[in-house]
Amino acid sequence: MKTQSRYQKSLKDPKTGLLKPGSNNKKLGFRITRGKWAGKKLYSLTLEERTTCPESCHHWDDCYGDNMPFAHRYKTANIDLFLEREIASLMQKHKDGIVIRLHVLGDFFSVDYVRFWEEMLLTHPKLALFGYTAREEDKHIGQRIWLINNRFSDRCVIRFSRNKEYASDHLFAADESFQGEHFVCPEQTGKVKSCAACALCWTTQKTVKFLSH
């Protein structure tokens, strides 16, 4: 059974450059141009797939990280210390603030790690977060994610990867088999150039459906 990334040589120690500008990824884009976070700059963080993810993830065996041999995956030991410094530096550089996409690969790996992001949101009022998690809503890590989503609902939007419709203030991201109420990712269908030019994932409660990767 796979338990870590196929590309162990791509693992990096968390020192500098953990947060990559969205301009490095054509899907993401860099300058947010729509929605409540317009004007902020978009960055992303990539961790090691599987090692940080729950085994319950429905893409455990066919993670799209299997097709990303050149992605830099950061180890998690002491990552909070390096991220804290880097976030502070970027906040000084970008006066309108930044948005961090969590996580291109990987997932929230502990309750303490979720609390770190909660602390960053408290410390930096112009910081915003969005992303997706395979963590279960009723388990410890998932419950903590739900808490920061609700505490910072204007600046933190983490969707749970489930084939469900919005209910009880949980936001979801579904796969291509989902038939409930949803919108299909506009970037995947070519309706928008990038996430930065879309903003739907952090401005609507409706479930987003992603096409097969």
Secondary structure, DSSP 4 states (H G I P E B T S, - for coil): ---S-S-GGGEE-SSS--SEEGGGSTTT-SB--SGGGTTPEEEEE-B-TTTTS-TT-TTSTT-GGGG-TT--EE--TTHHHHHHHHHHHHHHH-TT-EEEEE-SS-----HHHHHHHHHHHHH-TTEEEEEEE-S-TTSHHHHHHHHHHHHTTTTEEEEEESS---BTTB-EEE-TT--SSEEE-TTTTTSSS-GGGT-HHHH--SEEEPPP-
